[in-house]
């Protein structure tokens, strides 16, 4: 229109919205789990590996210990037994090699691998488990029970999988977490009372 003044100068900048770049907003599942955080390890399962999971065992001998445990089959719990109580529970204890292990999903667990008993009888289940534990020091493996075979079948991963990320914990610390509230250290323990018919 005649007489209308046209503004002189740069055009106003377009407003930038956080929603303009959705790719920048996306966070991968792996990153989301750890972004800005450092995990505090508060739970260490005491169990054998599941049949479908690949696992590694810690190659350092200081990350395993030969000891005795009581396996409560009813409650599906494993108890660490103090040396002073071994005589009290003789016959109910199992000698094991407690090994630090980790899954592909970075779940750290303590694996009680059965050791030969005093009778010296062969146990293919325990033998193949020990072989799997030894192999897992250098390779990702999984093991599956085969009832027809009467032992575990052991499989090695075919891919080039990265080495495991071990927790920055000593064996002592892992044992304290894994067996928290599950140590038998007195004759007054409920497990001892139950085995004696007192509870």
TAJOJO-V615019 format. One record per backbone hydrogen bond with DSSP energy under -1.0 kcal/mol. NH is the residue of the N-H (numbers start at 1). CO is the residue of the C=O. E is the energy in kcal/mol with one decimal. If there is no record, write none. Layout:
# TAJOJO-V615019
[[NH | CO | E] [NH | CO | E]]
This chain:
# TAJOJO-V615019
[[4 | 1 | -2.1] [20 | 17 | -1.8] [26 | 22 | -1.4] [32 | 28 | -2.7] [33 | 29 | -1.6] [35 | 31 | -1.9] [37 | 34 | -2.3] [47 | 110 | -1.8] [53 | 50 | -1.2] [55 | 141 | -2.9] [56 | 102 | -2.3] [57 | 136 | -1.6] [58 | 100 | -2.8] [63 | 60 | -2.1] [64 | 61 | -1.3] [65 | 98 | -1.8] [67 | 96 | -2.4] [69 | 94 | -2.1] [70 | 79 | -2.3] [72 | 77 | -3.0] [73 | 71 | -1.1] [76 | 72 | -1.4] [77 | 72 | -1.6] [79 | 70 | -2.9] [80 | 182 | -2.3] [81 | 68 | -1.6] [82 | 184 | -2.6] [85 | 82 | -1.7] [86 | 83 | -1.1] [89 | 85 | -1.7] [90 | 87 | -1.2] [92 | 89 | -2.6] [94 | 69 | -2.4] [96 | 67 | -2.8] [97 | 113 | -2.7] [98 | 65 | -3.1] [99 | 111 | -2.3] [100 | 63 | -1.3] [101 | 109 | -2.8] [102 | 56 | -2.2] [103 | 107 | -1.5] [104 | 54 | -1.3] [106 | 103 | -1.8] [109 | 101 | -2.6] [110 | 45 | -2.8] [111 | 99 | -2.9] [113 | 97 | -2.5] [113 | 111 | -1.1] [115 | 95 | -2.3] [120 | 117 | -1.2] [127 | 123 | -2.7] [128 | 124 | -2.5] [129 | 125 | -1.7] [130 | 126 | -2.4] [131 | 127 | -2.1] [132 | 128 | -2.2] [133 | 129 | -2.4] [134 | 130 | -2.0] [135 | 131 | -2.4] [136 | 132 | -2.2] [137 | 134 | -1.2] [138 | 135 | -1.5] [139 | 135 | -1.1] [141 | 55 | -2.0] [142 | 155 | -2.3] [144 | 153 | -2.3] [146 | 151 | -2.1] [150 | 146 | -2.2] [151 | 146 | -1.4] [153 | 144 | -3.1] [155 | 142 | -3.1] [157 | 140 | -2.7] [161 | 159 | -1.4] [169 | 167 | -1.9] [174 | 170 | -2.2] [175 | 171 | -2.8] [176 | 172 | -2.2] [177 | 173 | -1.9] [178 | 174 | -3.2] [179 | 175 | -2.6] [180 | 177 | -1.0] [182 | 179 | -2.4] [184 | 80 | -3.0] [189 | 186 | -1.6] [193 | 189 | -2.3] [194 | 190 | -2.4] [195 | 191 | -2.3] [196 | 192 | -1.5] [197 | 194 | -1.1] [198 | 193 | -3.5]]
